């Protein structure tokens, strides 16, 4: 996701635990924080993930089904 400008200007980094709910069509339909997260980083990540991320749908008995996964997303500045 794009780095939040205020956080980049202050050279802040973050590691976010996120639970993604994925629809049967592979689109991410919800993003929830897992544990404590910075609101600015979470907002940037949530907007980007909902708009752009796609997954191969999970299947059950050969049919696409909704699923969820937990990821760690890191915002890190390059040296």
N, C-alpha and C positions, 0 to 999 in steps of 0.2 A: 504493500500500500504506500501511497505518497506519505512522506514524512511530514508531520504537522509543523508548519513554519515556526510557530512560537517555541516549540520544543527543540527544533533544529538550531534556532538562534541561540538558545541557552545551552546547547550541546548536551541535552538530556537524552538518555536512552531508556528503553523499557523492554520487558519480556512479559507477554500477556498469555495467560491460559484462557482459551476460548472453547466453548462447546458449540459446534455447528450442527444445526438441524438441516438435513438434506432431503429434499422431496424426491418422489419416485422418478421425476424427470431429470434429476441430477443437479438441480439448482439449489443453492443455499437459501433457505427460507427464514432462518433465524440464527442470530449470533448472540450468545450469552457469556458473560464473564465467568471464569472459574477462579475463585479467590478474589483478592483485592487487585484492582487494576486502575491505572490512571485514566480519568474520564476523557481527556483529550486524545490520548493514544487509542483508547477503545473506540471512540467515535469515528476516528479516521479509519481504523481497521474495519469496523462494522460496515460503514458506507461502501468501502472498496470491495469487501468480500461479498456483500449482498448484490452488488452491481456486476461483478466480473467473475467470481469463482464458480467453476462447474466441476462436478465429479461424475465418474461413471457410477450410475445407480447401483445400490445393493440389490441383490436378487434373492428371492425365496420361491422355491418350486418353479424356477424359470421365469418368474415375473419380477419386474422392477418394483421395489418397495422403498418407502421412506426409511431413513436411518439417521444416526447421529455419530459424531466423532469429536474427540477432544484434541486440540492442537496447541502447540506453543508457538507464538509469533513474536519474533524479536525485531525491534527497531534499534538498529545499531548504526552509528556514524562511522564512515570509513576513515582510516588513518591518513 
